[in-house]
Structure formats: structure tokens, C-alpha cells
Amino acid sequence: MKKIVYCLLLFPVFLKAQINESDSLKLKADLSLTGFWQAGNVDTFIFRAKSEVAFTPFRKWAFKTKNSYVYQEFGKEKADEDILSLNFLYLNPERKFYPLALAFVSTNFRREIDLRYLVGGGVTYQILTHKKHWLKVSLTSEYEYTSFSMTDFNYDEFDGSGTINTLRGTLWINGKYHLFKDKIILSHESYFQPSLRYGNNFRWRADIGVELPIWKFLNFKVNYLHTFESVVIADQKQEDQFLTFGFTLKSY
């Protein structure tokens, strides 16, 4: 069984595409599995899984859920075990302006976050709506609860309490573009999320992908992810960056 798992990790399987909730299809889904295993003088085990599903439960409504899991182990010591679930509910997503509700749940072993959840809502504006070129901007507001396993932070004003509660305002920008007669596909998802209560409590994330089609259902992909969180446990770095390479296997 372990050999099968290692083969899957060494030869990543991607069933991934950025899903547009405005698409006319009733159901769209993707899944990505990636990983790495090394044994001997250095023991390293990395596993990452990500799924995205969008469907229309009722006429004029659309629901999208994006879930990811990360586990990393170095020298048989756990370095990461993170869970992130992003859930959106849209009304009339085919229009230029449409409202949305959201609920997020996450944990982060690396940043000592036992539980974080956000609930809120907002509005989306579709700047470009072509099937092969789309760009959207959203503005939302959320209530956030975060429980940490430690109480010593990089900013003294947060010390002594393991929980931080705040209201946030979030600016989202995401899009996808087929360039040079579909020879290059560029996608991006990013947000800036400041606290409305604490000026020094904010975070941002930028996720950029470039795909080169090899076959109708297969693309080569380069992905860059950059995250920043201002309030962290003392002595932790605020930024994380990931550069990954792989393939996209599309079912639609």
C-alpha cells in the first residue's frame, strides 16, 4: 500500500481548473494531488490535496466550495498539517453585479492556529465575462474568530490571549485569460484583508498560474503562491512563498 501511495506522490495527478461560478454548467469539479517522498540520509514526506466544486442547487443560485489539505514531515517530525475550507453562495452570478455569502474554516499547524472561521457577505462585479477571458472584483466584510495555541505574538498588544476576534473588509480580484490563440493560459486569485479594528492586523494572498496546453485535456502548469499575515506568533516569519510545477488534467 505504501508503494502505491509513494508512486502517486512522485507522479502528481492534477484534475484542476479555476472554476467560474458564472458558467452555465450545472456541475463542475476538480481535484489536485501532489507530493514528494525522500528516504535515506534525509527523510522528507510532503502531501498536498486540493478540490473545488461548483454547482447550482436552485435556479439563480450557485454554490462553490474550495477545500485543501497540506501535510509535511521532515526527519519524521511533523512540520505542517493544515486544512482550509472556503465556501461561497452566489445569487444570480450571470449578472454584472451579484451578491454573495461566504463561510471559511481553517487550521494551520505551522502558524499555531487551532481554529479560524470567518462568516460574511458582499458583492461581486464582473469586469470581463467572455468564456476564455474573465475578470472579477469582489468586496466583502467578515467577522473572524481565530484561536491560537500560544499567547506570545509579534505585536505586544495581542499578548496574553489565545483568541483574536475582529471584523474585516476584503478586496478580492480573480481572473483567467487564454492568450496567443490558447497557447498560454494565465490565471490569478488574490485578496487583501485588513482588520477594521486593528490597523496592524491584515493579510494578503496572491496565487498566480501559467499553463501551457500539451493536449486537449492536458496542460503543463507553473504555479506561484505568496502569502502574508501581519499578526503571527513571536519569532515566526510573516511571509510564505511556494513555486510548484506540474500538469493540469481537465475533464471539461
C-alpha positions as CSV (number, residue, x, y, z in Angstrom):
1,M,0.0,0.0,0.0
2,K,2.8,2.4,0.8
3,K,4.4,1.8,-2.6
4,I,1.2,2.8,-4.3
5,V,1.0,6.0,-2.1
6,Y,4.6,6.9,-2.9
7,C,4.0,6.4,-6.6
8,L,1.0,8.8,-6.5
9,L,3.1,11.3,-4.7
10,L,6.1,11.1,-7.0
11,F,3.9,11.3,-10.1
12,P,1.3,14.0,-9.2
13,V,-2.2,13.8,-10.6
14,F,-3.9,17.1,-11.3
15,L,-7.6,17.4,-12.1
16,K,-7.6,21.2,-11.7
17,A,-9.0,24.3,-13.4
18,Q,-10.1,27.6,-12.0
19,I,-13.9,27.4,-11.8
20,N,-16.0,30.3,-12.8
21,E,-19.3,30.3,-10.9
22,S,-21.0,32.1,-13.8
23,D,-20.5,29.2,-16.1
24,S,-23.7,27.6,-17.4
25,L,-22.8,24.1,-16.5
26,K,-24.8,22.7,-13.6
27,L,-21.8,21.0,-12.0
28,K,-18.1,21.5,-12.3
29,A,-15.4,19.9,-10.2
30,D,-11.6,19.5,-10.0
31,L,-9.1,17.7,-7.8
32,S,-5.3,18.0,-7.4
33,L,-3.0,15.7,-5.5
34,T,0.7,16.5,-5.3
35,G,3.6,15.3,-3.1
36,F,7.2,14.3,-2.6
37,W,8.9,11.5,-0.7
38,Q,12.6,11.0,0.0
39,A,14.2,8.5,2.4
40,G,17.8,7.7,3.4
41,N,20.1,10.4,4.8
42,V,17.2,12.8,4.7
43,D,13.6,11.7,5.4
44,T,11.1,14.0,3.7
45,F,7.4,13.5,3.1
46,I,5.0,16.1,1.6
47,F,1.4,15.6,0.6
48,R,-1.0,18.3,-0.7
49,A,-4.6,17.8,-1.9
50,K,-7.0,20.5,-3.2
51,S,-10.5,20.2,-4.5
52,E,-13.1,22.6,-6.0
53,V,-16.7,22.0,-6.7
54,A,-19.3,24.4,-8.1
55,F,-23.0,23.6,-8.7
56,T,-26.4,25.2,-9.0
57,P,-28.7,23.8,-6.2
58,F,-31.6,26.1,-7.3
59,R,-32.4,28.4,-10.2
60,K,-30.5,31.7,-9.9
61,W,-28.3,30.3,-7.1
62,A,-24.7,28.9,-7.3
63,F,-22.6,27.3,-4.6
64,K,-18.8,26.8,-4.7
65,T,-16.6,25.1,-2.2
66,K,-12.8,25.0,-2.3
67,N,-11.0,22.7,0.2
68,S,-7.3,22.0,0.7
69,Y,-5.1,19.8,2.9
70,V,-1.4,20.0,3.5
71,Y,0.9,17.6,5.4
72,Q,4.6,17.9,5.6
73,E,7.1,15.9,7.5
74,F,10.9,16.4,7.8
75,G,13.2,13.9,9.6
76,K,10.0,12.1,10.8
77,E,8.9,15.3,12.6
78,K,5.6,16.9,11.5
79,A,6.1,20.4,10.1
80,D,2.7,21.1,8.6
81,E,-0.9,19.8,8.8
82,D,-3.2,22.5,7.5
83,I,-6.9,22.4,6.5
84,L,-8.7,25.2,4.6
85,S,-12.3,25.2,3.5
86,L,-13.7,28.2,1.5
87,N,-17.4,28.2,0.8
88,F,-19.4,30.7,-1.3
89,L,-23.1,31.1,-2.1
90,Y,-24.0,33.4,-5.0
91,L,-27.3,34.8,-6.3
92,N,-27.7,35.5,-10.0
93,P,-24.0,35.0,-10.8
94,E,-24.6,35.6,-14.5
95,R,-25.2,39.3,-13.9
96,K,-22.7,42.1,-13.9
97,F,-23.3,42.7,-10.1
98,Y,-24.4,39.9,-7.8
99,P,-24.4,39.3,-4.0
100,L,-22.6,36.6,-2.2
101,A,-22.3,35.0,1.2
102,L,-19.2,33.2,2.5
103,A,-18.0,31.0,5.3
104,F,-14.4,29.9,5.8
105,V,-12.9,27.4,8.2
106,S,-9.2,26.7,8.6
107,T,-6.4,25.3,10.8
108,N,-2.7,25.9,10.4
109,F,-0.1,23.8,12.3
110,R,2.8,26.0,11.1
111,R,1.3,29.2,12.4
112,E,-0.1,27.6,15.6
113,I,-3.7,28.3,14.6
114,D,-6.0,25.7,16.2
115,L,-9.2,27.1,14.6
116,R,-10.1,30.1,12.4
117,Y,-13.5,30.8,10.9
118,L,-15.0,33.8,9.0
119,V,-18.6,34.5,8.0
120,G,-19.8,37.4,6.0
121,G,-21.1,38.6,2.7
122,G,-20.6,41.2,-0.1
123,V,-20.9,41.8,-3.8
124,T,-19.1,40.9,-7.0
125,Y,-18.6,42.9,-10.1
126,Q,-17.7,41.1,-13.4
127,I,-15.4,43.3,-15.4
128,L,-14.8,40.7,-18.2
129,T,-17.3,38.0,-18.9
130,H,-16.0,36.2,-22.0
131,K,-15.8,32.4,-21.7
132,K,-12.0,32.5,-22.3
133,H,-11.3,35.8,-20.7
134,W,-12.9,36.7,-17.4
135,L,-12.0,39.1,-14.6
136,K,-14.0,39.7,-11.4
137,V,-13.6,42.1,-8.4
138,S,-15.4,41.4,-5.1
139,L,-15.8,43.5,-1.9
140,T,-16.9,41.7,1.3
141,S,-17.0,42.1,5.0
142,E,-16.5,39.3,7.5
143,Y,-16.5,38.5,11.2
144,E,-13.4,36.5,12.1
145,Y,-12.6,34.3,15.1
146,T,-9.1,32.9,15.5
147,S,-7.9,30.6,18.3
148,F,-4.1,30.2,18.7
149,S,-2.3,27.5,20.7
150,M,0.2,30.2,22.1
151,T,-0.3,33.7,23.5
152,D,3.0,35.4,22.7
153,F,2.7,37.4,19.4
154,N,4.9,39.6,17.4
155,Y,2.8,42.6,18.5
156,D,2.6,43.1,22.3
157,E,-1.0,44.4,22.2
158,F,-2.2,40.8,21.4
159,D,-0.1,39.1,24.1
160,G,-1.9,37.2,26.9
161,S,-4.9,36.0,24.9
162,G,-5.1,32.9,22.7
163,T,-8.0,34.3,20.7
164,I,-8.4,37.3,18.3
165,N,-11.8,38.4,17.2
166,T,-12.2,41.2,14.6
167,L,-14.3,42.5,11.7
168,R,-12.6,42.5,8.3
169,G,-13.1,44.1,4.9
170,T,-11.7,42.1,1.9
171,L,-10.9,43.1,-1.6
172,W,-10.8,40.1,-4.0
173,I,-9.5,40.0,-7.6
174,N,-9.5,36.9,-9.7
175,G,-9.4,36.1,-13.4
176,K,-8.4,33.8,-16.2
177,Y,-7.1,34.6,-19.8
178,H,-6.4,32.5,-22.8
179,L,-3.5,34.2,-24.7
180,F,-1.8,33.8,-28.0
181,K,-4.5,31.6,-29.5
182,D,-4.8,29.4,-26.4
183,K,-1.1,28.7,-26.3
184,I,-0.8,30.2,-22.9
185,I,-3.4,30.3,-20.1
186,L,-2.9,32.8,-17.3
187,S,-4.9,32.7,-14.1
188,H,-4.7,34.6,-10.8
189,E,-6.6,34.8,-7.5
190,S,-5.7,37.3,-4.8
191,Y,-7.1,39.2,-1.9
192,F,-6.2,41.9,0.6
193,Q,-7.9,41.5,4.0
194,P,-7.4,44.2,6.7
195,S,-9.0,44.3,10.1
196,L,-11.5,47.1,10.6
197,R,-10.4,47.3,14.3
198,Y,-6.6,46.8,14.3
199,G,-4.5,48.8,11.8
200,N,-1.6,46.4,12.2
201,N,-3.7,43.2,11.7
202,F,-4.0,42.4,8.0
203,R,-3.2,39.7,5.5
204,W,-2.9,39.2,1.7
205,R,-2.5,36.4,-0.7
206,A,-1.6,36.1,-4.4
207,D,-1.9,32.9,-6.4
208,I,-0.7,33.0,-10.0
209,G,-0.7,30.2,-12.5
210,V,0.6,29.8,-16.1
211,E,-0.4,26.9,-18.2
212,L,0.9,25.6,-21.5
213,P,-1.5,23.3,-23.3
214,I,0.0,20.0,-24.4
215,W,-3.1,18.2,-25.4
216,K,-6.9,19.0,-25.3
217,F,-7.2,17.7,-21.7
218,L,-3.6,18.1,-20.5
219,N,-1.6,21.3,-19.7
220,F,1.8,21.9,-18.2
221,K,1.5,24.3,-15.3
222,V,3.7,26.6,-13.2
223,N,2.1,28.0,-10.0
224,Y,3.4,30.7,-7.7
225,L,1.7,31.3,-4.3
226,H,2.7,34.2,-2.0
227,T,1.0,34.7,1.4
228,F,1.5,37.3,4.1
229,E,0.0,37.6,7.6
230,S,0.9,40.5,9.8
231,V,0.0,39.1,13.2
232,V,1.9,35.9,13.9
233,I,3.3,34.0,16.9
234,A,6.5,35.6,18.1
235,D,9.7,34.7,16.1
236,Q,7.6,33.4,13.2
237,K,8.0,34.8,9.7
238,Q,5.1,36.6,8.3
239,E,5.6,35.5,4.6
240,D,5.4,32.2,2.9
241,Q,6.2,31.5,-0.8
242,F,5.6,28.4,-2.9
243,L,6.7,27.7,-6.5
244,T,5.4,24.5,-7.9
245,F,5.4,22.7,-11.3
246,G,3.1,20.0,-12.6
247,F,0.3,19.2,-15.0
248,T,-3.4,20.0,-15.3
249,L,-5.7,17.2,-16.4
250,K,-9.1,18.7,-17.4
251,S,-12.4,16.9,-17.6
252,Y,-14.2,19.7,-19.4
